[in-house]
Amino acid sequence: MQSDTHKAYKVTRDQLIYDIKSTLFTKKPLHIVGQPGGGKTQIVENFGQEHSNVAVFSLNCSQWDTVDLRGLPHILEGNTSWGRPDAFIKIDELAKNNEYVIVFMDEFPKAPISAEGSFYQMLQMNRVAGHELPENVRWVLAGNGTDDGGFADKPANPVQINRGNVIVYDGPTFQEWSEWAADKIHPLVLGYLSQSADLCAYDAKAFCSPTPRAWETASENIKAFEEINGREITAKDISDVEREVRKAVGHKAASNMQIQLRLYPNLAKLSAILKNPNKAKLPSKTESAAHYIQAIRCSQWLNDETVEAICQYIERFTLVDMQQTFIAMLAYSGKLHLVLDNETMRDLVLTASSKVRGFADG
């Protein structure tokens, strides 16, 4: 159960991205606390990929000790000197070629006690022992809270934390996650999560539980199942596919997917839509879950060769919300331009533009 203090520090994904950007200017360390699997690492690494003037160097604090940070000792002109660690040499190279370098210190609360002093010296003074770090280095830390049952066995020192900024991030909303997941995650998973609150339902007491990272694993499990068996999911595969989901996100979430699992094998396949989009089977009007899944499948199938048939098929959907789901997924996956020659799709785009997050950028 989250305390009021925890909630007071909680931020949205957009606020987290802003705080990372702010760190470039304030030069103050940013400490991100959050549940396992919520996407902290991915957001920081994506920030570097999306900003051409920023490089991200990641290190796992749990695997570093004092020697890794101070370097190996050797004798130089009769005095003890410390060789510059390989990590610092790499940071030096990145600093020469980029305006900023974010050193991402993952699993910070799990740092060995013997290395804590060196880590804090880096954060406060931009140096360790005799090793100065480039002026354009910035620090972002991440770790689980002590109540999360994750990779944290002690709280970070609040006196040290107060030398920077602290926020809590426990994961994205489904709409935020869809912007990344639209063309990467299996439609069965996306279809279920579009109607469920299970995206970020981490349970510290469970063997495994739903998190964005766990759902990505479930998606990969389903894709692997289809590839190994050389076919899409059929009715006889339901119990096997449930097992693939269960071993990633836990029993409760996998059981909750029963409706989607039963509906999935009956949906029209791409071959049927391409053969005759005006007669290919539509989901039943009473099965909104099937509509969501099929709309997402069609968005993932869409390309230059399939666009005409898929647009004709989507036009037949009787639920406008499902058509808008199709348009939203196209926007998130960068395919929206493919449907703009279709008059009906253009009208849907205009309708959806006021409802879809980040639509203008799509």
Secondary structure, DSSP 4 states (H G I P E B T S, - for coil): ---HHHHHHB--HHHHHHHHHHHHHH---EEEE--TTSSHHHHHHHHHHH-TTEEEEEEEGGG--HHHHH--EEEETTEEEEPPPHHHHHHHHHHHHSSEEEEEEETGGGS-HHHHHHHHHHHHHSEETTEE--TTEEEEEEE--TTTTSS-SSPPPHHHHTTSEEEE-----HHHHHHHHTTTS-HHHHHHHTT-S-TT---TTSSS---HHHHHHHHHHHHHHHHHHTS---GGGHHHHHHHHHHHH-HHHHHHTHHHHHHGGGSPPHHHHHH-TTTSPPPPTT-HHHHHHHHHHHHHH-STTTHHHHHHHHHT-S-HHHHHHHHHHHHHHT-GGGGTTSHHHHHHHHHHTTTSTTGGG-
